[in-house]
Amino acid sequence: MSRLLNEKKAVPLLTRLLLGLALSLFMPFAGAQNNLGELLDAGAKKISPDEFRQDVVQRTIVGSTSSGVRMELMYASTGVIQGRSDINPSTGGGTGGMNVISPIDGVWTVDDSGRICASIVIGRTFLPFRCEYWFKYKDDYFLALSDSDPKAKLLRRTVKQ
């Protein structure tokens, strides 16, 4: 008898699929942005150098490099960057099962285009000098080499609480 009741209450597959599609369209954008176009479509805004100084400088920022190295760093008001990196073997660091923590040192400035430019050294590794636009979406920051190319790749940063 219970089997018969369950069959009468069962929602047809097509109805379930349509309901799932409708719900997915109305779900909030959950931060899985892959490129600048998706980020801007979600409502992100480019931050100005003044907003960067007010909201980011003197706070601990957490994120990863494009190769997966996790970083914690602080952009100081003096133009210095300091922090540490944490290379985990599961990210391909090849450290024989141990995390390797290296200091981060560098400098930052703002260029004429309003990009935040940084020269960073992780341990003994000099990263290429980069100038990036910063965008804010909800509580997260995203860095991109372009402010107009919708296919530009992103790096995510969060303020450590």
C-alpha positions in Angstrom: 0.0 0.0 0.0 2.8 2.5 0.8 4.4 1.8 -2.6 1.2 2.9 -4.3 1.0 6.1 -2.3 4.7 6.9 -3.1 4.0 6.4 -6.8 1.1 8.8 -6.7 3.2 11.4 -4.9 6.2 11.1 -7.2 7.0 14.2 -9.2 7.5 13.5 -12.9 11.1 13.7 -14.1 10.4 16.6 -16.4 8.9 18.6 -13.6 11.9 18.0 -11.3 14.3 19.0 -14.1 12.4 22.2 -14.8 12.2 23.0 -11.0 15.9 22.4 -10.6 16.7 24.7 -13.6 14.5 27.4 -12.2 16.1 27.2 -8.8 19.6 27.3 -10.2 18.8 30.5 -12.1 17.7 32.3 -9.0 20.5 31.1 -6.7 22.9 33.8 -5.7 26.2 33.9 -7.5 28.4 31.9 -5.2 31.9 33.2 -6.1 32.8 30.6 -8.7 33.8 33.3 -11.1 36.3 32.1 -13.7 36.9 35.3 -15.5 36.3 39.1 -15.4 33.1 39.0 -17.5 31.4 36.6 -15.1 32.6 38.7 -12.1 31.3 41.9 -13.6 28.0 40.2 -14.6 27.6 39.2 -11.0 27.8 42.8 -9.9 31.5 43.3 -8.9 32.9 46.8 -9.0 36.4 48.0 -9.7 37.9 49.7 -6.7 39.8 52.9 -6.9 43.3 53.4 -5.5 41.7 55.4 -2.7 39.3 52.5 -1.9 42.3 50.2 -2.0 44.2 52.3 0.5 41.1 52.5 2.8 39.8 48.9 2.5 42.9 46.8 1.9 46.0 48.5 3.1 47.1 47.5 6.7 44.9 44.4 6.6 46.0 40.8 6.2 45.0 39.5 2.8 44.8 35.8 2.0 44.8 34.2 -1.4 46.8 32.0 -3.8 49.1 32.6 -6.7 48.1 31.3 -10.1 50.3 28.2 -9.4 48.4 27.5 -6.1 50.9 28.8 -3.5 48.8 30.1 -0.6 49.8 33.6 0.7 49.0 35.8 3.6 50.3 39.3 3.1 49.8 42.9 4.1 50.1 46.0 2.0 51.5 48.6 4.4 50.8 52.3 4.0 54.5 52.8 3.5 54.4 50.9 0.2 56.0 47.7 1.6 54.5 44.3 1.3 55.2 41.7 4.0 53.8 38.3 4.8 54.3 34.5 4.4 53.5 31.8 1.9 52.5 28.3 2.7 53.4 25.7 0.0 51.4 22.5 0.6 52.5 19.4 -1.2 48.9 18.7 -2.2 49.1 21.8 -4.4 52.1 20.4 -6.3 54.8 22.0 -4.2 56.8 18.8 -4.1 58.0 19.2 -0.6 57.9 15.6 0.5 54.8 15.8 2.6 55.7 18.9 4.6 54.4 22.4 4.4 57.1 24.9 3.6 56.6 28.4 5.0 58.5 31.2 3.3 58.6 34.9 4.1 57.1 37.3 1.6 58.7 40.7 1.0 58.0 43.3 -1.6 56.8 46.8 -2.5 53.6 48.2 -4.0 52.5 51.3 -5.7 49.7 52.7 -7.9 50.3 53.5 -11.6 48.7 56.2 -13.8 45.9 53.7 -14.8 44.8 53.1 -11.2 46.3 49.6 -11.1 48.0 48.3 -8.0 51.5 47.3 -9.0 53.6 44.9 -6.9 57.1 43.4 -6.9 57.2 40.4 -4.6 59.8 38.0 -3.4 58.7 34.7 -1.8 61.6 33.2 0.0 64.3 33.5 -2.6 61.9 33.5 -5.6 61.3 36.8 -7.3 57.9 37.0 -8.9 57.4 39.0 -12.0 56.5 42.7 -11.5 52.7 42.9 -12.0 50.1 45.7 -12.2 46.6 44.6 -11.6 43.1 46.0 -11.3 41.3 45.2 -8.1 37.6 44.4 -8.0 35.3 43.8 -5.1 32.4 41.4 -5.0 30.6 41.0 -1.7 33.4 40.5 0.9 36.0 39.2 -1.6 38.5 41.0 -3.8 39.6 39.8 -7.3 42.7 40.8 -9.2 42.8 40.9 -13.0 45.4 42.2 -15.5 42.6 43.9 -17.5 39.6 46.0 -16.5 37.8 45.4 -19.8 38.7 42.0 -21.2 35.8 39.7 -20.2 38.0 36.6 -20.5 40.7 38.0 -18.2 41.7 35.5 -15.5 41.1 36.3 -11.9 42.9 35.8 -8.6 40.8 35.9 -5.5 41.8 37.6 -2.2 40.0 37.8 1.1 40.6 39.9 4.2 41.6 37.7 7.1 39.2 38.1 10.0 
